[in-house]
Amino acid sequence: MTLLLDRSTQQALLELTRVLIVDDEEPIRRLLGYMLQTHGYETVLASDAREARTRLEEQPFALMLCDVNMPGESGMELVRNIRESASHTAVIMVTGLDSSVLANAALDMGAFGYIVKPFESNEVMIDVANALRRRRLELENRLHRENLEDVVRNQDDGSPASARVARAQRKGAASHERKRFNDSPSPLNTGTVPRHSIFNA
């Protein structure tokens, strides 16, 4: 999905910290909302997938904490179906099932991690901070690549020299992204899946 956003909009997306909390259990929604609000995050609550879609259409979110099992459309189905329309939103799944199979399934569909109920505040905040850090890195890389491709398209006159320049610029952008990811402290580079998340503290 190509964003093609002006720079002020790009910066606003990078600095966004609004979190959408989706869970059919009201006590869980309120507890997660309270935890995040006490650490300075803006939160919006949704009781099911349908309400979550409405909230996502109303405003952008940096992160969505989404329950796996909900009446009607499940959390996994919701996340799978919104990956294109909300590609700038990171996702952490919330579940009562401690399962490596579930963790791998969540990761395969693009979730940044999962939290097992009952959870502790420090676990939630570590996962949220890691997800937002990874989101910012990936979004910066994506915007950098798309901006570069836009520049190349505008400069390309069809000549062999322009083609060579375009290839060199794309190669440089790819090298830049690999270096930034490898230098990132994200524990995704370790390939491990701890109990409560795909992230380590």
BELJO-V166470 format. One record per pair of residues at least 4 apart in sequence whose C-alpha atoms are under 8 Angstrom apart, sorted by the first residue. I is the first residue (numbers start at 1). J is the second residue. D is the distance in whole Angstrom. If there is no record, write none. Layout:
# BELJO-V166470
i=(I I)
j=(J J)
d=(D D)
This chain:
# BELJO-V166470
i=(1 1 2 3 3 4 4 5 5 6 7 8 9 10 10 11 12 13 13 13 14 14 14 16 16 17 17 17 17 17 17 18 18 18 18 18 18 18 18 19 19 19 19 19 19 19 19 19 20 20 20 20 20 20 20 20 20 21 21 21 21 21 21 21 21 21 21 22 22 22 22 22 22 22 22 22 22 22 23 23 23 23 23 23 23 23 24 24 24 24 24 24 24 25 25 26 26 27 28 29 29 29 29 30 30 31 32 33 33 33 33 34 35 35 35 36 36 36 36 36 37 37 37 44 46 46 46 47 47 48 48 48 48 48 49 49 49 49 49 49 49 50 50 51 52 53 54 55 56 56 56 60 60 61 61 62 62 62 62 62 63 63 63 63 63 63 63 64 64 64 64 65 65 65 65 66 66 66 66 66 67 67 67 67 67 68 68 68 68 68 68 69 69 69 70 70 73 73 74 75 75 76 76 77 78 79 79 79 79 80 82 82 83 83 88 88 89 90 90 90 90 90 91 91 91 91 91 92 92 92 92 92 92 92 93 93 93 93 93 94 94 94 94 95 95 95 95 96 96 96 97 97 98 98 98 98 99 100 100 101 102 103 103 103 103 103 103 104 105 106 106 106 106 106 107 107 107 107 112 112 113 113 113 113 113 114 114 114 115 115 115 115 115 115 116 116 116 119 119 120 121 122 123 123 124 125 126 126 127 127 127 127 128 129 130 130 130 131 132 133 134 134 135 136 137 137 137 138 139 140 141 141 142 143 144 144 145 145 145 146 147 148 148 148 148 149 149 150 151 152 152 155 156 156 156 157 158 158 159 160 161 162 163 164 165 166 167 168 169 170 171 172 173 174 175 176 177 178 179 180 182 186 187 187 187 187 187 188 188 188 192 192 193 193 193 194 194 194)
j=(84 87 146 143 146 146 147 9 10 10 11 12 13 14 143 15 16 60 62 88 136 139 140 61 62 41 42 61 62 63 132 41 42 43 44 60 61 62 63 41 42 43 44 61 62 63 64 65 43 44 45 46 52 61 63 64 65 29 32 33 43 44 45 46 64 65 66 29 45 46 47 48 49 52 64 65 66 67 28 29 46 47 48 66 67 70 29 46 47 48 67 70 71 29 47 30 47 31 32 33 45 46 47 34 45 35 36 37 43 44 45 38 39 121 125 40 41 42 43 125 41 42 43 55 51 52 55 51 52 52 70 71 72 73 53 70 72 73 74 75 78 54 73 55 56 57 58 59 60 61 86 86 89 88 89 88 89 90 132 135 89 90 91 92 128 131 132 89 90 91 92 91 92 93 94 75 91 92 93 94 74 75 93 94 95 74 75 76 93 94 95 74 75 95 74 75 77 78 78 79 93 80 106 81 82 83 91 109 111 109 86 87 87 110 135 139 135 111 112 131 132 135 110 111 112 113 131 111 112 113 114 115 128 131 106 111 113 114 115 114 115 116 117 114 115 116 117 116 117 118 116 117 102 116 195 196 103 104 193 105 106 107 113 114 193 197 198 108 109 110 111 112 113 114 111 112 113 198 131 198 127 131 197 198 199 196 197 198 119 123 124 127 196 197 195 196 197 123 124 124 125 126 127 196 128 129 130 201 131 197 199 201 132 133 134 186 199 135 136 137 138 186 139 140 141 180 181 142 143 144 145 177 146 147 148 173 149 170 173 150 151 152 169 170 173 153 170 154 155 156 166 162 162 163 166 162 162 163 163 164 165 166 167 168 169 170 171 172 173 174 175 176 177 178 179 180 181 182 183 184 189 199 191 192 198 199 200 192 198 199 198 199 197 198 199 198 199 200)
d=(7 8 7 8 8 7 7 6 6 6 6 6 6 6 8 6 6 8 8 8 6 7 7 7 6 6 7 7 5 7 8 6 5 6 8 8 5 6 7 7 6 5 6 6 6 5 6 7 6 5 6 7 8 7 6 5 6 6 7 7 7 6 5 6 6 5 6 7 6 5 6 6 7 7 7 6 5 6 7 6 7 5 6 6 5 7 8 8 5 6 8 6 8 6 7 6 7 6 6 6 6 8 8 6 8 6 6 6 6 8 7 6 7 7 8 7 5 7 7 7 5 6 7 8 6 5 8 6 7 6 7 7 8 8 6 8 8 6 7 7 6 7 8 6 6 6 6 7 6 7 7 8 8 8 6 7 5 6 7 8 5 5 6 8 8 8 7 7 6 5 6 6 5 6 7 6 7 6 5 6 8 5 6 4 6 6 4 6 6 6 6 5 6 7 5 7 6 7 6 6 8 6 7 6 6 6 8 8 8 6 6 8 5 8 8 7 8 7 7 7 7 6 8 5 6 7 8 6 5 5 5 7 8 8 7 7 6 4 6 6 5 6 7 7 6 5 6 5 5 7 6 8 8 6 7 8 6 6 7 6 6 6 7 7 8 8 7 6 6 7 5 8 7 8 5 6 7 8 6 7 7 8 5 5 7 6 5 7 7 8 7 8 5 6 8 5 8 7 7 7 6 6 6 8 6 6 6 6 6 7 7 8 6 6 6 7 7 6 6 6 6 7 6 6 6 8 8 6 6 6 6 6 6 6 6 8 6 8 6 6 6 6 8 8 8 6 8 6 6 6 6 8 6 7 8 7 6 7 6 6 6 6 6 6 6 6 6 6 6 6 6 6 6 6 6 6 6 6 6 6 7 7 7 8 8 6 6 7 7 6 7 8 7 5 7 6 7 7)
